[in-house]
């Protein structure tokens, strides 16, 4: 059964002037009645004449594309070898799977990204103190604990839309997906119950999980059940980036490399270690004000090490 035309479908085939394509008077009349620009219709008749079947096929294509929302043009196939030497390199299985998933996330989620910078002088001083005592803590574990505290105050960011798209499923558990770079591509294993673990516990678990990811030993269950994801490029570089929301989650935090910057304190410029953050979220669930409040709250927590330790 053909899908019923929607209001958008009617608009897409109406109020369009007819072109100068080669067509009979009856076809031109029908095109005017349907609001179709004949110059956009490919004719299969003699000398490119537009036939009745061509016109009907064009209208059917417009209706189908509008109803399914699949009118995205395909990337043209290009023979790159005509420009120079090339090499065909197969994508890894992880690349193929993550590529399809991320493409679907990008197309189906109305993304918004907000940027901020946070003063982490206190956090870094504490981290160096612990390092001197033989306790190695990466900045990521502090960020994880701070994110959980912020999520508790802003539960919409730890949610998912139900199948109807009309209700939110608020998650009462606090599992974080952590994007990890591996020789075979990007993977996002899940660290569970982050709110119940200490900084040292998280540091140990992160190291073990990272080793499993590099060695390709992660199981499907290890990458399921996250409520929110963190993608950190701090160890690689860059000042900012726009992470893609990992559906069915509704938000993701991107972390870039910290830099020492001159920050005005009201009297002088003071060298301050600043951490760039980027929050991407599903605009169907989270609006700009909610995203801004989450980032402001997260900023406050990261600036005061006591908020993380208590």
PyMOL commands that set and color helices and strands:
alter all, ss='L'
color gray80, all
select helices_A, chain A and resi 7-12+25-34+38-40+46-48+52-68+80-82+93-108+121-132+139-153+155-158+194-196+199-214+220-223+288-303+305-309
alter helices_A, ss='H'
color red, helices_A
select strands_A, chain A and resi 111-119+159-161+168-170+176-182+185-191+228-232+251-255+259-264+269-282
alter strands_A, ss='S'
color yellow, strands_A
deselect
rebuild
show_as cartoon
